[in-house]
Amino acid sequence: MAKKIIVIEDNHDILDMIAYILEDEGYEVLSSLNSEPLKDIEVHGPDLILLDDWLPDGYGHRLCAKLKENPDTSHVPVLLISSVINLPELAKKSNADGYITKPFDINHLIGMVKLHLQ
């Protein structure tokens, strides 16, 4: 069974590209332009979440912190993805499992996903 990844990214083109890359690698991808899928996270049962920091309905690092505080979702790896300068600090502060800076290398993206799905 394919691992399931939720990708939340506010840029439609980047979202489509990430989804295409991950699906090509054999993952099942649920992609969204906002944080809506996180409201039903138990239903979706993701193995990993890729979370942009700038979203129309909030900040990814704040959403990540809430996921990590919740005992039902704290085990799900979350990778923040953004071009903000202080991404390493935001990832650490929110207890994210890692981060990917934009612009990103496709091989780095795939490598980070594989690393956190082991």
Summary of the structure (lengths in Angstrom):
residues: 118
radius of gyration: 12.7
end to end distance: 14.3
largest distance: 36.9
contacts: 363
relative contact order: 0.18
helix: 42%
strand: 24%
